[in-house]
Amino acid sequence: MENNNAKVLIIEDDEETARMIEVILNLEGYKTSTLRHGVKIEESIKEIQPDIIILDIMLPVIDGIEILKELKDNPETQDIPVIVCSVKFTGSDQELAFRSGAQDYVTKPFNPEDLVNAVKCALQGKK
């Protein structure tokens, strides 16, 4: 999948972090959309039709791991790669994310190049 055709859904409650992710990925040619929480996620996914999702764990209302589990349990969204991007960096946090279906795990603060590489790798694996 070519970068300029890939749609990235960013689910991040921190406005500054979300904007930084948008800028980094837009410069690489990705089309981005951002949600500040995981409420009504299925509706948003149907509307946006993302090729990949970048998901924070610590979100208001519904936590990112619950969203991840819901995405992976739903036949309509289970094949969308999800990269968890979180300040939680312990091995148990990462293990839970991977067991719940995450494609990759990027800790904040992150190197922009690491995030871009994670997105590229996840999209290549989707082919």
Protein Blocks (a to p, Z undefined) as FASTA:
>chain_A
ZZklpccddddfblklmmmmmmmmmmnopacdddfbfehklmmmmmnopabdcddfbdgh
iafklmmmmmmmpmklmmpccddddfblcfklmmmmmmnopabdcdddddfklmmmmmmm
mmmmmZZ
